[in-house]
Amino acid sequence: MAKEIRVPTLGESVTEATIGQWFKKVGDSVSDGETLVELETDKVTLEVPAPAAGTLGEIVANEGDTVEVDGLLGMLNEGEGGSAGASDNGKGEQTKPADPKSDMPKTAEPGPSASEVDTKAMEEARNAVPPAPSAAKMLSENNIRSEQVSGSGKRGQVLKGDVLAALSSGAASSPAEAPKAARAPVAEQDQDREERVRMTKLRQTIARRLKDAQNTAAMLTTYNEVDMTAVMELRKKYKELFEKKHGVKLGFMGFFTKAVCRALEEIPAVNAEIDGTDLVYKHFCHIGVAVGTDKGLVVPVVRDADRMSIAEIEKEIGRLGKAARDGKLAMADMQGGTFTVSNGGVYGSLMSSPILNAPQSGILGMHKIQERPMAIGGQVVIRPMMYLALSYDHRVVDGKEAVTFLVRVKESLEDPERLVLDL
């Protein structure tokens, strides 16, 4: 019995994915729940398991194809030793003789002639790929023509993300109006030493979202520095007891996340976002934690961090970090963030200006802890210092609010007992 392999639900607002890699070939035996194919969305990579044991009979969607939710990926012949059917796109194989009677109607049907195939190919080449259904709906609702939007899908197909990007930039521009910069010529002797690799769906989305944030928000960054002495001493004193009791190491992210939540309560504008002509204030703290992976930067979310203890935050960050590195993040782990914390210090960064994670209005950049001479009480002493950078959307957050927010984070970290005692 043949079973359909379909695209699973991808998550809120995600309607399509790209086929990243098939792990099985037509005719291969598979066990129930074994991973068949990897899908790349604009947020995460998902694995599609086999719906039953059997053999892979047909591959309908090939690597690089764009598929929508519930779209057909292939067919599985249930039961051990099931035969593999021929695919509609001509790429299927048969590994065992099939029943001649059952196959006869298919083989008896004449296929299209060479001239018909050529004519169809020419017609498809002349016609542009229609927008994805979700994109078409949004284009219609906003009275935008598809040719006004640059498509990032296969063969230039306009996707929902492309329409959102055009709307957020305030104008829908066609490729002719906003041409991409041409690549500079490469010396002939260097051409063989170059490697061209297609950007993953995740990397394309990262690039687009970061550029959209720069083009849309009135982004500004303010800096401060924090003396990490108190946090480091507290961590050194209790790290063994903490790990023994809670089963997780005591890091810096728990302190920073709590300090951010405290500051967001006082300065709610940093936790707000723009929706049309409205400001939406979030009376909760879903803190995104930027995590670097082999496939790019992802930002899983610690939900209701303001209601958590430092131990609970450390446990959740540990779980999300491991899931991100293993490619196991669920869509729910990536959604709903209200503010982001990015720790470039783990890679040795001394100072940088983080880019907003739209539609959020603030992101805090942490950096390397470095011993520096500081003037304290009229004397020069050596202290472990860290630069902090707050990038914010100046349309939402005033300079006074941004500076006050960063000062509150600094005060909490330099006197961490206040965080523990909720003072």
N, C-alpha and C positions, 0 to 999 in steps of 0.2 A: 504493500500500500504506500502510495506517495504522499509525503507531507510537505507542505509549503514552509519555506524559511523566509520570514518577513522581518522588516525593520521594526525593532521594538520602539516603545514610547521613549523619546529622547529627552524629555524634560520640558519645563515651562518655557514657552516662547521659542523652543528649538524645533523646527519643522523638517529639517533635512540634514543629511550627513554625506560624507564622501567615503567611498570604499577604500580603506587603507591597504588591507592585505588579506588575501585568502590563505588560510593555513592548510587547507585540504584541496586536492585536485579531484576532478570528476572520476568516480570509480573507487575513491579511497574509502575504506571502512572507518566509521566513526562510532563512538560510544555516546550514550545519552548524557547530555550536559557538556560534552567536549567542545572547546572553542572552535568555531568554523571560520569566522571572518571578523576582522577588526574594522570598526567604523570610526571616522574622525568627524567630530562636530566642531563648532566654533568655540567650544568650551572644554570638552574632555574627549578622551578616547574610550570607546565602548567595545566590549567583546560580545559577539552573538553566539550563544551556545546551540548545540544540536538539539532539536525538540524531541528526538528519540534516537535509538541506536539503529544503525543500518549502513547504507553507502550513499555517498554524495552523488546524486543522479544528474544534476544539472546546475550550472552557474548562469544566472540570468544577468546579474549586475557585476561588471568587471571592475578591477582595481582602477581607481581614478574617477569612476562614475559617481554622479550625484544622485542620491536616492532620498525619497521622502518617507515620513512615518507610515508604517504599514505597507511600504513598497515591497515587491517581491524580489528577494535576493537569489533564491535558487530552490531546488527541489531535493528532498531526501527520500530515498527508497527505504522504507522501514524494514527491519528484520535483517539478521546477519546474512550476507551473501546476496542481498537484493541487487538487481541490475541497475545500471546507470543509464538514464535516458539521454537522448540527444538534445542539446540545447537549441532554443529558437535562434540564437545568434550564431550558430554554426561552430561554436567552440567546445561543445560537449563531446564526450567519448563514450563508447560502449566497452565495458570490460568483460561482459559475459554475453553469450548468445541470448537474445530475447525471443519471446514467443512469436513465431512468424505470422500467426494470424492476427495478433494484436498490433504488430508493426506494419502489416500490409497496407492499411489505409493511409498511413503517414508516408510510406515510401512510394505509394502509387501516385500521390499528389505531385503534379509537376511544379517545380520551383520557378521563380521569375527568370526570364531570359536575361542574357548579359546586357542587352540594350535597355531593358526595363530597369535593371539595377543601376546602370549608368545614368539614366534619365532621373531616377529617384535621387541619386547622390547629388546630381547637379541642382535639382530643385531644392534639396535640403541646404546646399551650400549657398544658394541665393537667398533663402529665407533665414531671418535671424531666429535664434532660439527664443521661444516665448518665455516671459518671466515665470518664476516659480509661482504656484497658486497663492501662497501667502504674500509674495511680493506684488502680484497682480492686484490682489484685494487692497493692499495698502496704497498702491499707485492710484487706483480708482478713487479711493476715499480722499486722497490729497490732491486729486486733479493733476497728476504728473504723468507725462508721457514716458514710456520705457526708454526711449532713445535719449532722454535727458539724464539718465542715471548710468553710471559706469558699472557694468556687471563683472563680478569676480568669480562667478560660477563657471562650469565647464562650457567652452565655446562662447564665453562672454555672457552667459545667462545671468539675468538680474535676480539676485536673491533678496530676501527680506532685510538682511543686514545692510545691503547696498542702499536700499530705500531709507532705512533708519539713518545711515551715515549722511545721505543727501539732505534729509530733513533737519538733522542736528546741525549741519553746517549752514543752514539758512537758505540754501539754494540748491536746486538739482542741476548739476552741470553735466553736459555730455562730454565724451572723450575728446571731441574736437575743440570744445571750449577750454578744457583743462588737460592738455596732453601731458603724458608722462615724459620725464626727461630721458632723452636718448642716451644709451650707454656709449661711453667713449670707445673709440676704436682700440683694438688690442693688437699689439705687435705680433706678427706671424710666428715668430719664434716662441711666443708665450702661449699661443692658443692650445697647444698640446699639453700644457702643464696646468690648464684650468679644469675645474670640475663643475659641471652644472647640475644642481639638484633641485627638483621641484619642491617648492615650499609646502609644508603640511598645512592642512586646514587650520590647525591651531596657530601656527606661526603667521599665516595670512591674517587671521583675526586679531592676533596680538598687534601686528603692524598697523592694521586699519584702526583699531580702537585707540591706540596710543596717539596716532596722528589726528584722529577725530577729536580727542580730548584737547589737544593743543589748538586745533582750529576753532573749537566751539567755546571752551571755557576761557574766562579772563584769568589765566593762571598766574599766580605769584607765589614766591617761596620766601619764607622768613626763617632765620636760623637762631639757634641758641646753643649753649653747651651745658652739660650736666656733669657734676662730680659724682662718679660712681662708687666712691669709697664706702658709703653706708650700705648700699645694696650688695657690694662684693663681700663686705665683712659679714653681713647677715647670711648671705649664701654660704660662705665658708663655714660659718659656725653651725648651721643647721642642715647642710646638704645631705650628710649621711643619715641623719635621723629622718629627714623628709623623705628620702628615697626608700628607706626601710618601711616607713608607715604607709606611703602612698603608692609605692611601686613605680615611681617615675622620677627622673632627675629634676632637680630644681635649677631651672635656667633663668635667663633674663626676661624672656618673653612674657612670663606670667606677671612680673612686676610692671613691665611696660604696658601690657594690655589693661591691667587694673588702673594704672595711672591715666591712660587714655580715656577709659570709661568715666573716671572721676571728672576729668576735664570736660568731657562731652556733656555731662549733666549740668555743669555750670555755664558752658558756652554752646547752647543747642544749635546755633547756626552752622557750626562745623559738621553737625550730624544731619543736615538738611539737604534737600536737592530741589532743583527747579523742574516743574512740570508745566510747560506752557507759560502762562502768566502767573502761576501759583508757586508758592514755596511750600514744600512738604516737610514738616518737622517730624523726625523719628524719635519717639519717646522710648526707645530701646536701643541697645548697642549690639549689633551684629558685626563683629570685627573681622575683616578680611586679613589673612596673614599670607603675604607673598612667599611662594615656595618655588625655588628653581629646580627644574627637572631636565632630563635629557632632551625632552621634546619642546621645552620652552617654559616660560613663567606661568604659573597658575596661582589663583588666589582663593583657596578654600576659606570658608567662613566659620568662625566660632560664634555660634548663635547665643544671644542673651548672655554675653560675657559679663555684663554688669551685675548679673545675679549669681555669678560663679565665684568660688574661692580661687586663690592662686593655684592650689593643687588641682582643682577641676579644670582650670584653663590649661595648665601644663599637660594634663592627660589628653585633653581634646586636641591641642596643637600637635602632640606626639602622634595621635591617631591619624589626623589629617595629613601630616607631613609624610608618614609612611605610606598612606594610601596614594598620595600624589606621586611619590617616587616609584611606586609599584604600578602606576597607571590604573588604580582601582577606585578613584574618586567617583562618587555618585553625583548626579546632577543636583540633588538637594544640597550637597556639600558646597556647591559653587554659587548658590543663589542668595540674594537678599542682603548682601553686605551693605552697611551704612558708612563705614570708615575703614581705611586700610593701613596696616603697619608693614613696612618693608625693611628688612634687616640686611643691608649691604655690608655691614661690618663683618659678617661671617666670611666674606670673600676678601676682606682687607681694605674695603673702601673707607677713606678718611672723611670725605665729604661729597655729597651729590645732591641734585635737585630732583626728587621723584616726580613722576608724571601721574596726574589724577587717574583714578580708576572710575571712569564715568559710569553712571551719573552722580557718583559721590562728589562731595564738595571738599573733601580733605584727605590727605595721606601723610603719614609720619614716616620719615626716613631715619633709621638708626644707623650708626656707623661704628667704626673700629674704636675700641677703648685704647687710649694711648696715654702714657705717663707724660705729663707736661709740668713745667714750673708755674705755680699759681701764687698770686699775692693774697694771703689770707691773714687777717689781723695784723697787718703791717710787716709780715714776714713772708719770704719766698719759700714755699714748700712744694714737694713733688706730689701730684695727685693723678689718679686715673681718670682721664676726662674723655667724654664722648660728645661729638657734635650731633645735634638734632636738627632736622630740616622738616618744616611743615609746608607742603605745597597746598594751596587752597584756591577755590574759585572765588575771585574777588566780586563776582556778581552777587554772591550769596553772603560771603563773609567779609566784614570790614577789617581793616588793618589792626585796629584796636583789639577786636575779638581774636584775631589770629595770634597776635603777640601774647595776649592774656592766656589763651589756650596753651601755648608752648611753655609759658612761665609756670602754669599750674602743673603740667607734666614734669617739669624740672623740679618743682618743689616737692612733689610726691615721691620722686625717685631719690632725692637727697635726704628725705626723712621717711623711709619706707615703713616705719612703724605706724604712721598715720594710715597707710593703706590697710594694714592688718587689723588695726583697731577701728577702722571706718570713721576717722576723724577729719 
